[in-house]
Every structure is written in structure tokens, then in C-alpha cells.
């Protein structure tokens, strides 16, 4: 692996992978605790619509995907606030519409296949320096809004209690939606549309199994996300396997390990 | 000064009128119980006072200000325990500390722990300080919520069915504590409850609500047979205030 790190494309892959893992596992704790596991999928498919539109317009797909996905993400929150529909239902509608739009956009472009597939499954080893700068910018943004963790956590625990304490819950929901949409878009090139929701959900879910406090859950989630990315890249390099898929399988292994302590504790209580 | 002043309050939730033409004044230092059948708008009324819902008509002032301009630390809100997300990883002390910081804290400082412990001791729940919220019973949880509300030394306490899940002995302590805090701090208490006996025993005044204000006054006056009939219809509870007094005497 150390040899591999002398290769520029591997260096870029590692840095990009770690940044995406940090972002996804940090926001992932809010996704998991708010029961929004489906949101990652929804936003990834919205990103697909945006990427397809970018390809159709012969523009850099990510520059089109960012506003497209942010728009969809904000629209999901807007509709949820104004109707009694369940969040998953609203996400499901936008998920399907974005996907359908993406398919139409691609069908209008004759030579789409290769590009579209690289976004569907990710191509971490094809990360460019520009991609790194963009992802770095999103990381800086996440660090800047990091003081908001406390009020996001409060609203995650009890939305109404936070509202009664004048926490700007609705503004924060839109802000989180925008930040998560941007995160999903920058993660698309690294992990691909198909697997991005795993980055949002699995490290946070594993952390939830072990943590007794939300702050600990957040730290563990980030730790699991970044560790699995390092390990996944190494394994994928050695075995010549797709890196995104290997990272997700390592996340899943961590999740299975994290299931053991609570399961063993339950079994010992029964005995 | 009035703790709560409501004038011709109406609130529509969608098509239905959840609250209709309600007017009342609650003095500082009073303990007012809000009674009424399920779906009568009792919790909705509290949410209007908290500024969570905007009246469709009429005016509301809480501690001499519109609800959304009231300093949050002036109000201690105890929601129904059943709304708690038991899957949230947290210990009791963290929930109490939200009453002080109006935010979740990443690290509990010594001063936070001390303040939380003082509030938990007040409600007889110091032994629960480090317990995960998900492992607490309904009654224990209500004590934690009350500790959270009292930690900020509020001028107005709004309680939504606070005694749910508390056993009989715990309930007596619970109301004794509320009374003690109210008298010591000249605080006002507004409590939604289904327990007519508790209302008649502890409240200075009682509001009987069924979308409209059916009765408002001292327990004997507001909990009369006619008010019961108007609030609950033909399936009204069998006991009026007179019956309750008889029962207590017995």
C-alpha cells in the first residue's frame, strides 16, 4: 500500500475518499437518527438526473448536478413541511422523478454510456485535482457549520422541544438538506450513485450500536467511515477490485462487528 | 401582571377549528389545570402559548409578550413523555442540560453536571443522572423532563399530561414538588391533564376545554355537572366535583 501511495492517482483517491467518508459519516448520524435512511438514495438518484443533464448539455456534469440535487433536496423538505405525507413518500416521488428525468436526458444523448456508468459506480482512481479542490471546499464548509452540531442534535432528539426553545429548526432542516445534497454530489464520483447511501448510513448505524451518547456516535461514525475508506482502498488495490464496493463491504463488516456487543449482552441477560 | 392573557383566540388546523374564540387570563403564581376530552385542543392550546402555532384570530400574550418574543428560559415545558425518541443515544443528564443551554452539548462540563444534578435532586431523580434515556420508565422520564424544565428556573411551567406513568406515591411527590416550586418562585403553572381528581385537589383554577372554553374558574365552579356535560357530551365522566370531594372524604 505504501508503494501505491507514491502513485499520484492513489494519493488523490485516498484524499478524496477520506474527505467523502468524513462528510458522509458526519452528516450520516443525523440521517440515521432522524430515520432518513432513504434520503441518501433519493439524493443520489437526484444527482443522477443532474449528471445526465450535464452530459446532455456537454457541461461538466458535477456543476449541473450540484444545483439540480440541491433543488431536489430543498423541494423534498418544502413539500414535507407543507403536506402530511411521510418523508419517505416525498423522497420516493422525487427519487423516481429525478431518475426518470435522468433516463430521458441520457436517451437524448447518443454517446452517453461510458460516462454515465462511471457516475453510477464511481471511479475513485480517476479523481482529478479539481475534484479534490471541490471536495475540499465542501469539507471546509462542513467544518465552518460544525458549531451547529448542538442544535441539529437537539432538533434530532426532539424537534418540537427544540422549536419551543426558539432553535431555528426549519432553517436548519433546509441547511442540512443543502449540505447533504452537495455532499452526495461530490461523493458520486468517488463511490458512485448506487453506493453513496451506504456511506451515509452504515458507519452511523454501526456507531449507533456502540455509542451511549450522540457525541460519541458522531465521533465513532466518522472514525468508522474514514477507517473503512483507508482499508477499502488498500484491499481494492491489492485484489484489483472496484474500490467503492470494497469500502462498502468493509463498512458492512464493521457494522456486523458492532452488532455483536448488544446481541451478546441480550443473550447473556436471557441466560 | 398576567402570566397568560388570551383574547378571542381561534386556531384552524387545516379545515377544522381546533380552538374557537377562547378568552382567559391567568395570573402570575396560579396553578391552572386544563381539562377536556381527547382531541379537545388542550395540547394545541399549550403549543399556541409556546409560540409553536400561530393563532388564526385573536391575540395571545405570555408573560406580557407575544409568545414568540418570550425569552425561552422563562418557560419550562414538559411535553408528553410518549413523544420521546427512545432510540436516541443520550443519558438523563444530557437532556436536563438542554434546559440550560437550549442546545445539545458535545461535552458535559463540571458546571453542567452540577446544575443537572441539582435539578435532578430536586425531583428525586439524582440516581438516574447517568442512565440512558431509552432505559427509563415513563414515570422516570417525566421526572427528567421536569428537572430539565426546572433547571432554567422558569417563570411559567407548561406541562402536558405530566403524571402519565408515575405511580400513586410518585404522583403525590410530583405535585408536592410543583406546588413547592410555584410558591417559592411565584411561578405560574399550566397543566394539561385527564385527571379530574388531581385538578380539583391541586389547581387554583380549572379550564375545561373542548375546542371552546366550556368553563374557567375555581374547581368547584368549572367542574360542575353542566360543564362536564358540555365538554364530554352524553359519555361524560360519572364524577363531578361533588362526587370527587365525597370520594376523598371517604
Boltz contact constraints between the chains, C-beta under 6 A:
constraints:
  - contact:
      token1: [A, 150]
      token2: [B, 103]
      max_distance: 6.0
  - contact:
      token1: [A, 150]
      token2: [B, 104]
      max_distance: 6.0
  - contact:
      token1: [A, 151]
      token2: [B, 103]
      max_distance: 6.0
  - contact:
      token1: [A, 153]
      token2: [B, 104]
      max_distance: 6.0
  - contact:
      token1: [A, 154]
      token2: [B, 98]
      max_distance: 6.0
  - contact:
      token1: [A, 154]
      token2: [B, 103]
      max_distance: 6.0
  - contact:
      token1: [A, 154]
      token2: [B, 104]
      max_distance: 6.0
  - contact:
      token1: [A, 157]
      token2: [B, 88]
      max_distance: 6.0
  - contact:
      token1: [A, 163]
      token2: [B, 52]
      max_distance: 6.0
  - contact:
      token1: [A, 164]
      token2: [B, 50]
      max_distance: 6.0
  - contact:
      token1: [A, 164]
      token2: [B, 77]
      max_distance: 6.0
  - contact:
      token1: [A, 165]
      token2: [B, 72]
      max_distance: 6.0
  - contact:
      token1: [A, 165]
      token2: [B, 102]
      max_distance: 6.0
  - contact:
      token1: [A, 166]
      token2: [B, 72]
      max_distance: 6.0
  - contact:
      token1: [A, 211]
      token2: [B, 89]
      max_distance: 6.0
  - contact:
      token1: [A, 212]
      token2: [B, 89]
      max_distance: 6.0
  - contact:
      token1: [A, 212]
      token2: [B, 132]
      max_distance: 6.0
  - contact:
      token1: [A, 213]
      token2: [B, 89]
      max_distance: 6.0
  - contact:
      token1: [A, 213]
      token2: [B, 90]
      max_distance: 6.0
  - contact:
      token1: [A, 214]
      token2: [B, 89]
      max_distance: 6.0
  - contact:
      token1: [A, 214]
      token2: [B, 90]
      max_distance: 6.0
  - contact:
      token1: [A, 215]
      token2: [B, 106]
      max_distance: 6.0
  - contact:
      token1: [A, 217]
      token2: [B, 89]
      max_distance: 6.0
